[in-house]
């Protein structure tokens, strides 16, 4: 049975968001004059942006850089994407795309040097590195920074020489701290900074040891660290900057118990493996873990006494995650030079993003020849 209905004057709103790609084509005409007496032709000077007969606008160059650096799209895939975008009428070659990456990176040399100088003022730096491939060979891409700075470098080898070449750790003083994932090169006598070890990696190693050996000391250690971090986070929210002395003594006593128990269980494991050829049962790893804990104890657990010291190096791991994704997608860089270009561009884009800049706006500034400056990002002023 139908009933009469009346208009209430009210609506239920449903929104739809979409976008439309609009291709634009611009013809730039430069007049040609001719002398009435001698017939010599004189051309109006061509704008530096239009020296080639055909070129792509800044929006296209911005998109190329964004796809290459932020989305880690291989050059051949960028070309395919642009082919579809321009409906196949104008298709840039891969050489042109590579040239844009190189040109933009070279235009950022001053930015990167200024960023390095800004970073050297920090009380605490995070750093980590990861393996990349350059022309089928293993190489290294390294991160330095914090929640506002992302500074990347690339090297042919993952060694201390590359760290020295970066010129960052060697410039830090005794009051500055560096968070890392137990890179022993950081303890070289030439460096003066304070080393801070990542407890997240220590917890993983403790879990691995428990899985390999079945020993309980490493499980106790993991529980001890997790409980202390939980209590620390709670205390920080309440305004504390450190645990009280009694809580610090309690933690250290529990840690001593873990290590003593570890020594006992490790000795018992030795009896099991000493006469068994090729059978390790995690003995070597456990021994190295116990030795490392004793040697670098304060570097691992100084955060108990000072809440300003972080407990994990997760910031560095997050910062390198995109690079690892690029290796999965692209496989490798064609040369270490292009790995360095990538590192420079990623330093610019990621640092701008961490300081509230829209990525495409920052890239627009770059391709227009006026990149965002370190002074703008950190001091609210533009460079002259």
C-alpha positions as CSV (number, residue, x, y, z in Angstrom):
1,X,0.0,0.0,0.0
2,X,1.4,3.4,-1.0
3,X,1.4,6.3,1.3
4,X,1.7,10.0,0.6
5,X,5.1,11.5,1.3
6,X,6.1,15.0,1.9
7,X,9.4,16.9,1.3
8,X,11.2,17.4,4.6
9,X,13.6,20.0,3.1
10,X,16.5,18.0,4.5
11,X,19.3,16.0,2.7
12,X,21.6,13.2,3.4
13,X,25.0,14.2,2.0
14,X,27.3,11.8,0.1
15,X,30.6,13.2,-1.2
16,X,32.7,12.0,-4.1
17,X,36.3,13.1,-4.6
18,X,38.0,12.6,-8.0
19,X,40.7,14.2,-10.2
20,X,41.1,15.0,-13.8
21,X,44.4,15.1,-15.7
22,X,44.6,18.1,-18.1
23,X,47.5,18.1,-20.6
24,X,48.7,21.5,-21.6
25,X,50.7,22.4,-24.7
26,X,52.4,25.8,-25.0
27,X,54.0,27.3,-28.1
28,X,56.7,29.9,-27.4
29,X,57.3,32.1,-30.4
30,X,60.5,34.1,-30.8
31,X,60.5,36.7,-33.5
32,X,63.2,36.7,-36.3
33,X,64.1,40.1,-37.7
34,X,66.0,40.9,-40.9
35,X,68.1,43.9,-41.7
36,X,66.5,45.9,-44.5
37,X,69.9,46.8,-46.0
38,X,72.1,43.7,-45.7
39,X,69.5,41.0,-45.2
40,X,71.2,39.8,-42.0
41,X,68.7,38.0,-39.7
42,X,68.5,38.7,-36.0
43,X,66.7,36.4,-33.6
44,X,65.1,37.4,-30.3
45,X,67.1,35.7,-27.5
46,X,65.5,32.4,-26.5
47,X,64.6,32.0,-22.8
48,X,66.9,29.6,-21.0
49,X,63.9,27.4,-20.2
50,X,63.2,26.9,-23.9
51,X,66.6,26.3,-25.4
52,X,65.5,22.9,-26.8
53,X,62.9,22.6,-29.6
54,X,60.8,20.4,-27.4
55,X,60.9,20.2,-23.6
56,X,58.8,19.3,-20.6
57,X,57.4,21.7,-18.1
58,X,58.3,22.0,-14.4
59,X,55.2,20.0,-13.3
60,X,56.5,17.1,-15.4
61,X,59.9,17.4,-13.9
62,X,58.4,17.6,-10.4
63,X,56.5,14.4,-11.0
64,X,59.6,12.6,-12.3
65,X,61.5,13.4,-9.2
66,X,58.6,12.5,-6.9
67,X,58.2,9.1,-8.6
68,X,61.9,8.4,-8.6
69,X,62.7,9.5,-5.0
70,X,59.6,9.1,-2.9
71,X,57.8,6.3,-4.7
72,X,61.1,4.5,-5.8
73,X,59.8,3.9,-9.3
74,X,62.4,2.6,-11.8
75,X,63.3,4.9,-14.6
76,X,61.7,2.7,-17.3
77,X,58.4,2.6,-15.3
78,X,58.5,6.4,-15.0
79,X,58.7,6.6,-18.8
80,X,55.8,4.2,-19.2
81,X,53.7,6.2,-16.8
82,X,54.5,9.5,-18.6
83,X,53.7,7.8,-21.9
84,X,50.2,7.1,-20.6
85,X,49.9,10.5,-19.1
86,X,50.6,12.2,-22.4
87,X,48.5,9.8,-24.4
88,X,51.6,8.6,-26.2
89,X,52.1,11.9,-28.0
90,X,55.2,13.0,-26.1
91,X,57.3,10.3,-24.5
92,X,60.5,11.3,-22.7
93,X,63.5,8.9,-23.2
94,X,65.0,7.3,-20.1
95,X,68.1,9.4,-20.6
96,X,66.1,12.6,-20.1
97,X,64.6,11.2,-16.9
98,X,68.0,10.3,-15.6
99,X,69.3,13.7,-16.5
100,X,66.5,15.4,-14.4
101,X,67.6,13.4,-11.4
102,X,71.2,14.3,-11.9
103,X,70.5,18.0,-12.5
104,X,68.2,18.3,-9.5
105,X,70.8,16.6,-7.2
106,X,73.5,18.9,-8.3
107,X,71.3,21.9,-7.7
108,X,71.0,20.7,-4.0
109,X,74.7,20.7,-3.1
110,X,74.5,23.9,-1.1
111,X,71.3,22.6,0.6
112,X,73.0,19.4,1.6
113,X,76.1,21.1,3.0
114,X,73.9,23.5,5.0
115,X,71.9,20.6,6.3
116,X,75.1,18.8,7.4
117,X,76.2,21.9,9.3
118,X,72.7,22.1,10.9
119,X,72.9,18.5,12.0
120,X,76.3,19.0,13.6
121,X,74.6,21.3,16.2
122,X,72.3,18.4,17.5
123,X,72.7,16.9,20.9
124,X,71.6,13.5,19.6
125,X,71.8,11.9,16.2
126,X,70.4,8.6,15.0
127,X,72.2,6.7,12.3
128,X,72.1,3.4,10.4
129,X,73.0,2.0,7.1
130,X,71.7,-0.6,4.7
131,X,73.0,-2.7,1.8
132,X,72.1,-1.5,-1.7
133,X,73.2,-2.9,-5.0
134,X,75.1,-0.8,-7.6
135,X,75.6,-2.5,-11.0
136,X,75.2,-6.0,-9.4
137,X,77.7,-5.3,-6.6
138,X,76.9,-4.7,-2.9
139,X,77.2,-1.0,-1.8
140,X,75.9,1.1,1.1
141,X,73.3,3.8,1.7
142,X,73.5,5.5,5.1
143,X,71.1,7.7,7.2
144,X,71.9,10.4,9.7
145,X,69.3,12.6,11.4
146,X,66.5,12.9,13.9
147,X,62.8,13.8,13.8
148,X,63.5,16.9,11.7
149,X,66.6,16.0,9.6
150,X,67.0,13.2,7.1
151,X,70.5,13.1,5.7
152,X,71.5,10.3,3.3
153,X,74.8,9.3,1.8
154,X,75.8,6.5,-0.6
155,X,79.2,4.7,-0.8
156,X,80.6,1.8,-2.8
157,X,81.5,-0.1,0.4
158,X,79.9,-0.4,3.9
159,X,82.9,0.5,6.0
160,X,84.5,3.1,8.3
161,X,86.1,4.9,5.3
162,X,82.6,5.9,4.1
163,X,81.8,7.2,7.6
164,X,84.9,9.3,7.6
165,X,84.1,10.6,4.1
166,X,80.7,11.7,5.3
167,X,82.4,14.1,7.8
168,X,79.7,14.0,10.4
169,X,80.7,11.6,13.3
170,X,84.2,12.9,13.2
171,X,83.0,16.4,13.9
172,X,80.9,15.6,17.0
173,X,82.2,16.4,20.5
174,X,82.1,14.6,23.9
175,X,78.7,16.0,24.9
176,X,76.9,14.8,21.7
177,X,75.3,11.3,21.5
178,X,74.8,8.9,18.6
179,X,72.2,6.2,18.6
180,X,73.0,3.1,16.5
181,X,72.6,-0.7,16.2
182,X,76.0,-1.8,17.6
183,X,78.3,-0.7,14.9
184,X,81.7,-1.3,16.6
185,X,83.4,1.2,14.3
186,X,81.7,3.9,16.2
187,X,83.9,3.1,19.2
188,X,87.1,4.0,17.3
189,X,89.3,6.3,19.2
190,X,89.2,9.0,16.6
191,X,85.5,9.7,17.6
192,X,84.6,11.6,20.7
193,X,80.8,11.4,20.9
194,X,78.9,9.1,23.3
195,X,77.6,5.9,21.9
196,X,74.0,4.9,22.6
197,X,73.0,1.3,21.7
198,X,69.6,0.2,20.5
199,X,67.7,-1.9,23.0
200,X,65.2,-3.1,20.4
201,X,68.0,-4.9,18.6
202,X,69.2,-6.3,22.0
203,X,65.7,-7.6,22.7
204,X,65.7,-9.4,19.3
205,X,69.1,-10.9,20.1
206,X,67.8,-12.1,23.5
207,X,64.8,-13.7,21.8
208,X,67.0,-15.4,19.2
209,X,69.3,-16.7,22.0
210,X,66.3,-18.1,23.8
211,X,65.0,-19.8,20.6
212,X,68.4,-21.3,19.8
213,X,69.5,-22.5,23.2
214,X,66.3,-22.7,25.3
215,X,68.1,-20.8,28.0
216,X,66.0,-18.7,30.4
217,X,68.5,-15.9,31.2
218,X,67.9,-14.2,27.8
219,X,64.2,-14.4,28.2
220,X,64.5,-12.8,31.7
221,X,66.7,-10.1,30.1
222,X,64.0,-9.3,27.5
223,X,61.3,-9.1,30.1
224,X,63.5,-6.9,32.3
225,X,64.1,-4.4,29.4
226,X,60.5,-4.4,28.4
227,X,59.2,-3.8,31.9
228,X,61.8,-1.0,32.5
229,X,60.9,0.8,29.2
230,X,57.2,0.5,30.1
231,X,57.8,2.1,33.5
232,X,60.0,4.7,31.9
233,X,57.3,5.8,29.4
234,X,54.8,6.0,32.3
235,X,57.3,8.1,34.4
236,X,58.0,10.4,31.5
237,X,54.3,11.2,31.0
238,X,54.3,12.1,34.7
239,X,57.1,14.6,34.1
240,X,60.1,12.6,35.4
241,X,63.5,12.8,33.8
242,X,65.0,9.8,35.4
243,X,64.2,6.8,37.6
244,X,64.8,7.3,41.4
245,X,68.1,5.9,42.7
246,X,66.3,2.8,44.2
247,X,64.7,1.9,40.9
248,X,68.1,2.2,39.1
249,X,69.7,0.0,41.7
250,X,66.9,-2.5,41.4
251,X,67.4,-2.7,37.6
252,X,71.1,-3.1,37.8
253,X,70.8,-5.9,40.4
254,X,68.3,-7.7,38.1
255,X,70.7,-7.3,35.2
256,X,73.5,-8.7,37.2
257,X,71.4,-11.7,38.0
258,X,70.6,-12.2,34.4
259,X,74.3,-12.2,33.4
260,X,75.3,-14.5,36.2
261,X,72.5,-16.9,35.2
262,X,73.7,-16.6,31.6
263,X,77.2,-17.5,32.5
264,X,76.0,-20.6,34.3
265,X,73.7,-21.7,31.4
266,X,76.5,-21.0,28.9
267,X,79.0,-23.1,30.8
268,X,76.5,-26.0,30.9
269,X,76.0,-25.6,27.1
270,X,79.7,-25.9,26.6
271,X,79.7,-29.3,28.2
272,X,77.1,-30.4,25.6
273,X,78.9,-29.1,22.5
274,X,82.6,-29.6,23.3
275,X,82.7,-33.1,22.0
276,X,80.2,-32.7,19.2
277,X,81.8,-31.8,15.9
278,X,79.9,-29.2,13.9
279,X,77.1,-28.9,16.6
280,X,76.9,-25.4,18.0
281,X,73.4,-25.1,19.5
282,X,73.8,-21.3,19.7
283,X,76.9,-21.5,21.8
284,X,79.0,-19.0,19.9
285,X,76.2,-16.4,19.5
286,X,75.4,-16.6,23.2
287,X,79.0,-16.1,24.2
288,X,79.3,-13.1,22.0
289,X,76.0,-11.7,23.4
290,X,77.2,-12.1,27.0
291,X,80.5,-10.5,26.3
292,X,78.8,-7.6,24.4
293,X,76.5,-6.9,27.3
294,X,79.3,-6.6,29.8
295,X,81.6,-4.5,27.5
296,X,78.9,-2.1,26.4
297,X,76.6,-2.2,29.4
298,X,76.4,1.5,30.0
299,X,75.9,2.3,26.3
300,X,72.9,0.0,26.3
301,X,71.3,1.1,29.6
302,X,72.2,4.7,30.2
303,X,68.6,5.6,29.4
304,X,67.7,4.2,32.9
305,X,69.4,7.2,34.4
306,X,68.6,9.8,31.7
307,X,65.2,9.8,30.0
308,X,66.4,12.1,27.3
309,X,68.4,9.2,25.8
310,X,66.3,7.1,23.5
311,X,65.9,3.3,23.9
312,X,65.7,2.3,20.2
313,X,67.0,3.2,16.8
314,X,63.6,2.7,15.2
315,X,63.7,6.2,13.7
316,X,66.7,5.2,11.5
317,X,65.0,2.0,10.5
318,X,61.9,3.8,9.4
319,X,64.0,6.3,7.5
320,X,65.7,3.5,5.5
321,X,62.6,1.5,4.9
322,X,61.9,3.3,1.6
323,X,65.4,2.5,0.4
324,X,64.8,-1.2,1.0
325,X,61.6,-1.0,-0.9
326,X,63.5,0.6,-3.8
327,X,65.8,-2.4,-3.9
328,X,62.9,-4.7,-4.1
329,X,61.3,-2.7,-6.9
330,X,64.3,-1.4,-8.9
331,X,66.9,-4.0,-8.0
332,X,69.9,-1.7,-8.2
333,X,71.4,1.6,-9.1
334,X,73.3,1.8,-12.3
335,X,76.3,3.6,-10.7
336,X,77.3,4.9,-7.3
337,X,77.0,8.4,-8.7
338,X,73.3,7.9,-9.2
339,X,73.0,6.3,-5.8
340,X,74.5,9.5,-4.4
341,X,72.0,11.6,-6.5
342,X,69.2,9.6,-5.0
343,X,70.6,10.1,-1.5
344,X,70.8,13.9,-2.0
345,X,67.3,14.2,-3.4
346,X,65.9,12.0,-0.6
347,X,67.6,14.2,1.9
348,X,65.9,17.2,0.5
349,X,62.4,15.7,0.1
350,X,62.3,13.9,3.4
351,X,63.7,16.8,5.4
352,X,61.2,19.2,3.9
353,X,58.4,16.7,4.7
354,X,59.5,16.4,8.3
355,X,59.3,20.1,8.7
356,X,55.8,20.5,7.3
357,X,56.4,21.1,3.7
358,X,54.3,19.5,1.0
359,X,56.5,17.4,-1.1
360,X,55.3,18.6,-4.5
361,X,55.6,22.3,-3.4
362,X,59.2,21.6,-2.3
363,X,60.0,19.9,-5.6
364,X,58.3,22.8,-7.5
365,X,60.7,25.2,-5.8
366,X,63.6,22.9,-6.8
367,X,62.8,22.6,-10.5
368,X,62.1,26.4,-10.6
369,X,65.7,26.9,-9.5
370,X,64.8,28.2,-6.0
371,X,64.9,25.2,-3.7
372,X,63.7,25.4,-0.1
373,X,66.7,26.4,2.1
374,X,67.9,25.1,5.5
375,X,67.4,28.6,6.9
376,X,63.7,28.5,5.9
377,X,63.2,25.1,7.4
378,X,65.0,25.7,10.8
379,X,65.2,29.4,11.3
380,X,62.1,30.8,9.5
381,X,64.1,33.0,7.1
382,X,65.1,32.7,3.4
383,X,68.6,32.8,2.2
384,X,69.7,35.9,0.4
